[in-house]
Amino acid sequence: MPISGWAGAALFALTMQAHSGTTNGKLNTDSDAAIATCVDPSIGQNPTDAQMTAIIACIFSETAAQMDAGLPSKIDEITTLVAVSSHGTTFKYVYVLDVETADVRQQNIDALEASTRQNACTNANMMQTMEAGGSYFYRWVDRSGVLITSFTIEGC
């Protein structure tokens, strides 16, 4: 049975944020299944911090498993989302850029990081999740698997 009110809306947001604004829309998640698996309806509208941490971790895990099944997913002409996973309250994205690391300038890395942060910090669902204790880890590698950059967004 779906949870209503604040808890339902928050948990729906937690489930859906994982792919909102980060892919081309091809990846689907079943928020009802994640909520049914992760939320005890007896928690009510005001979960404790420990309960919210457990809910975020569970929904991240469920959502990552659902999304990962649809990967890789081409984002644009040079970017492919190749893996998602979670570790506790951190949702992790791994992207491959169809470039060589030697061809990437620092200004490109700075722009990529700024754009990613702006996306997270203007996405109401992601901001709500961070306010509840979630975070997002991003990793970009070149076509050979060499690290270009990685960072975590824990708040805005």
C-alpha positions as CSV (number, residue, x, y, z in Angstrom):
1,M,0.0,0.0,0.0
2,P,1.5,3.4,-1.0
3,I,2.4,5.8,1.7
4,S,0.6,9.1,1.5
5,G,1.4,12.7,2.7
6,W,4.9,13.9,3.5
7,A,6.5,10.5,3.7
8,G,5.0,9.3,0.4
9,A,6.0,12.5,-1.4
10,A,9.5,12.5,0.0
11,L,10.1,8.8,-0.7
12,F,8.8,9.2,-4.2
13,A,11.2,12.1,-4.7
14,L,14.1,10.0,-3.3
15,T,13.3,7.2,-5.7
16,M,12.9,9.4,-8.8
17,Q,15.8,11.8,-8.2
18,A,18.3,9.1,-9.1
19,H,17.8,9.6,-12.8
20,S,16.1,13.0,-12.9
21,G,18.1,15.3,-15.0
22,T,21.0,13.0,-15.4
23,T,20.1,10.8,-18.4
24,N,18.2,11.1,-21.6
25,G,15.1,9.7,-20.0
26,K,15.6,6.1,-21.2
27,L,16.1,4.7,-17.7
28,N,13.0,3.9,-15.8
29,T,12.5,3.1,-12.1
30,D,9.6,1.6,-10.3
31,S,9.1,3.9,-7.4
32,D,6.2,1.8,-6.0
33,A,8.4,-1.3,-5.8
34,A,11.2,0.7,-4.1
35,I,8.8,2.2,-1.6
36,A,7.2,-1.1,-0.8
37,T,10.5,-2.7,-0.2
38,C,12.1,0.1,1.8
39,V,9.4,1.8,3.8
40,D,7.5,0.5,6.8
41,P,4.1,2.3,6.7
42,S,4.1,2.4,10.5
43,I,6.9,5.0,10.4
44,G,4.3,7.6,9.6
45,Q,5.0,11.2,8.7
46,N,8.0,11.9,10.9
47,P,10.7,9.3,10.6
48,T,13.7,9.6,12.9
49,D,17.1,10.4,11.5
50,A,18.1,6.8,11.7
51,Q,14.9,5.7,9.9
52,M,15.4,8.3,7.2
53,T,19.0,7.2,6.7
54,A,17.9,3.6,6.4
55,I,15.1,4.6,3.9
56,I,17.5,6.6,1.8
57,A,20.1,3.8,1.7
58,C,17.4,1.2,0.8
59,I,15.8,3.4,-1.9
60,F,19.2,4.3,-3.4
61,S,20.1,0.6,-3.5
62,E,16.8,-0.4,-5.1
63,T,16.9,2.4,-7.6
64,A,20.5,1.7,-8.5
65,A,19.7,-1.9,-9.2
66,Q,16.8,-1.0,-11.4
67,M,18.7,1.7,-13.3
68,D,21.9,-0.4,-13.7
69,A,19.9,-3.0,-15.5
70,G,19.3,-0.5,-18.3
71,L,22.9,0.6,-18.7
72,P,24.9,1.7,-20.6
73,S,22.9,4.7,-21.7
74,K,24.1,7.3,-24.1
75,I,23.6,10.8,-22.7
76,D,24.9,12.9,-25.6
77,E,27.4,12.5,-28.4
78,I,30.4,11.9,-26.1
79,T,28.9,10.9,-22.7
80,T,27.7,7.5,-21.7
81,L,26.3,6.6,-18.3
82,V,27.9,3.1,-17.7
83,A,27.1,2.3,-14.1
84,V,25.2,3.4,-11.1
85,S,25.4,2.0,-7.6
86,S,24.9,3.1,-4.0
87,H,26.9,2.9,-0.8
88,G,24.7,3.7,2.2
89,T,23.3,7.2,1.6
90,T,25.5,7.9,-1.4
91,F,24.3,7.4,-4.9
92,K,27.1,6.8,-7.4
93,Y,27.3,7.6,-11.1
94,V,30.1,6.5,-13.5
95,Y,30.3,8.1,-16.9
96,V,32.6,7.4,-19.9
97,L,33.5,10.4,-22.1
98,D,34.5,9.5,-25.6
99,V,37.8,11.4,-25.3
100,E,41.4,10.8,-24.2
101,T,42.3,12.3,-20.8
102,A,45.3,14.0,-22.4
103,D,42.9,16.0,-24.6
104,V,40.8,17.3,-21.6
105,R,41.7,20.7,-20.3
106,Q,41.2,21.9,-16.7
107,Q,38.6,24.4,-17.9
108,N,36.6,21.4,-19.4
109,I,36.8,19.6,-16.0
110,D,35.8,22.8,-14.2
111,A,32.8,23.3,-16.5
112,L,31.7,19.6,-16.1
113,E,31.8,19.9,-12.3
114,A,30.0,23.2,-12.3
115,S,27.3,22.0,-14.6
116,T,26.8,18.8,-12.5
117,R,26.6,20.8,-9.3
118,Q,24.2,23.3,-10.8
119,N,22.0,20.4,-12.0
120,A,22.0,18.8,-8.5
121,C,21.4,22.1,-6.8
122,T,18.5,23.2,-9.0
123,N,16.8,19.8,-8.9
124,A,14.3,19.9,-6.0
125,N,14.3,16.2,-5.5
126,M,18.1,16.0,-5.3
127,M,18.2,18.9,-2.9
128,Q,15.5,17.3,-0.7
129,T,17.5,14.1,-0.6
130,M,20.7,15.9,0.4
131,E,18.8,17.8,3.1
132,A,17.6,14.4,4.4
133,G,21.2,13.1,4.4
134,G,21.8,11.7,0.9
135,S,24.7,12.6,-1.3
136,Y,25.8,12.0,-4.9
137,F,29.2,10.8,-6.2
138,Y,30.2,11.4,-9.8
139,R,33.1,9.8,-11.6
140,W,34.1,10.4,-15.3
141,V,36.6,8.3,-17.1
142,D,38.0,8.6,-20.6
143,R,37.4,5.9,-23.3
144,S,40.3,3.9,-22.0
145,G,39.0,4.0,-18.4
146,V,41.5,6.6,-17.1
147,L,40.1,8.9,-14.5
148,I,39.2,12.4,-15.7
149,T,37.6,13.7,-12.5
150,S,35.4,12.6,-9.6
151,F,33.7,14.4,-6.7
152,T,30.8,14.2,-4.3
153,I,28.0,16.6,-3.8
154,E,26.7,16.6,-0.2
155,G,24.8,19.8,-0.2
156,C,24.3,23.1,-2.1
